[in-house]
Amino acid sequence: MQCSDFCLGFGEGGKMQPIIQVRGIDKRFGDFQALSGVSMEVSAGEKIVVCGPSGSGKSTLIRCINRLERHDAGEILVDGVGLDDRTADQVRREVGMVFQQFNLFPHLSVLRNLTLGPMRVRGLSVAEADAKAMEYLTRVRIPEQAEKLPTQLSGGQQQRVAIARALCMEPKIMLFDEPTSALDPEMIAEVLDVMAELADSGMTMIVVTHEMGFAKRVADRMVFMDKGEIVETAPPAQFFSTPQTQRCQTFLNQILSH
Amino acid sequence: MRWFARAAGAPAHPPPPPQRGRAWLVLGLCLTLAACGSGGWYVVDPTLPNGRSNLNFMISGFWYTIQLSAMALVLSIPAGLLIALCGLSSSRPLLWLYRGYVEVIRAIPLFVLILWVYYGLPDLDIRIALFWSGVVALAIGESAFMAEIFRGGIQSVPRGQLEAAKAISLNYPDTMRYVILPQAIRRILPALGNQFIYVVKMSSLVSVIGAPELTRKANELIVTEYRALEIYTVLALEYLVLVLVLSAGVRWLERKMGADERKA
C-alpha cells in the first residue's frame, strides 16, 4: 500500500476516506439554476440531514448522487467511482433511495416489490430473495403484509416497505428524499423510528427532511441549502443554537416557530 | 303468456327485467321473416342442399381470415412496441425514425399498402407469397397505430416508477418488462381491443389480391349465384361472430388483468 493511500484512508486522526465526494457540481433545468458549485463530503457511517426552503436544490442534490439527475459540471465520486452514464448502474447498486411518494410498484405484491431488485440485479434465487425480503420486512415491522398489494397499506406502511425495498439491495448509502412529507401526521413517527434504527445500525445516510426533531436526534451534520448553494454546514447542536447566517436563521425561525 | 308472469315474480307488478335471450329472439325472428319473404334467401338456406353447400363454401373462409388476422396481430404487437420504444428514447435518430415511420405508414391507406406489397414489391424482386403479403401489409399498417397506443400507455405510467426501478439498479429491459409494461398494458387494453377488431375487419381488404378469406369467398359465390344482399348479409354475420368472440376475449383479459387493481 502506498503512503498516500494510507494517509487518505486513515490519516488525520483516524478519519475515514469519504464515501461520497461532491465537487463543485452545477445543475440547471432550462433557465433555472438548481445547483451552483455545490461541494460536500460524506464519510462512511455519517448521517447528514439536508434542509432548506423549497426550491433550494436539496432534492436535486441527492438525486444527482444516484444519477436520477445528470449534473452539468463538477464531479461526484461514490465509493471511489466517478459518476457518469457508464457507471450509473454500478453506483446505484450501492445507493438506496427512498422517495417522497414511495413509488412502490403497484402491480406487484409487497414481497415482489422487495425481491425484484435482488433477483434481477443481484441474481438471487426466489428462495434467497424471499428470505432476505422477509428479514427486512421484519426489520421495518410489517412482515405480515408481505402478500398484500402496496395500495392496501397505509402511507406509513408503504414508506416502510419502500425503505425495506431499498435495503434489500444491501446498499452502502441510503438517500431519503423528504420521506415523510406525503404522510399523515400520525404515520410520520413510525417511519422516522425505522430510519433512526437504521442510523443506529451504522448506515451512511443523507436525509432531506423538515423533521427537525429527527435531525437533532440522528444527524452528525446538518447541511442548510438555499438557492442552489450549501450555505451552512454544522453539527446539529451548533446548527440549531447558533446559526451563522441570516438566511439560515430566518429559515429555522419559520420552521421551528410552529 | 305464462313465462311473462313467472318472470315478473309477483303478479300485477312492473314489467320483467330485460332478458338477454330476447335480443336473439328478435334477431332470429327478423332473419326468419326475411328468409320466408320474397328474395333469394334460398341461396343460403341451410335446409336446402344448394344453400348448405353455399354456406359451407362461405364458412370455409373463416380459417384463412383467422390465421391472417392472428398472424398480423402477432407481428404488429412487438413491431408497434419496438417503434414506440424508439419514440420514447432520447436519441435523435431514433426519434426521427419513429416520427417518420408513424407519419408515413399512418398516411397510407391499408388497401394501397396491400396492393403495394403484393403487386409493387415484385418489381424490386421481392416476392412474398399471397398469405404473407396479406400478413405483412396488415401488420405494417397496424404497427403504426399500435406504436402510438403503446407510447401513450408507457407515458401514462408515473415517472416515479421509472425512477424507483433505476434506484434499485434495474436495467432498461428489466425495467420495461417488470415495472413499466405490466402497468402500461393494463391501461391500454381497451384501445388494443379496438385495434384487434380493426385488424379482423381490415383483413377483408386482402380479398383484393385473391386471398381465399371470408370476403373473397362471398364475392366468388356472388359471381355464380347473383344474390348480393343475401350473401353479403351472411358475410356481415360471419364478421359479427368473429368480432363478438374477439371482444369477449378482450373483456376476459381486462377482467383478469384488472382484478388486481380492483382489489386495491
Interface residues (C-beta under 8 A of the other chain):
Chain A: N66 R67 L68 A88 D89 R92 R93 V95 G96 M97 F99 Q101 N103 L104 F105 P106 H107 L108 L116 G117 R120 V121 L149 T151 Q152 R165 A166 M169
Chain B: P158 G160 Q161 E163 A164 A165 K166 A167 I168 S169 L170 N171 D174 Y178 V179 P182 Q183 R186 D260 E261 K263 A264
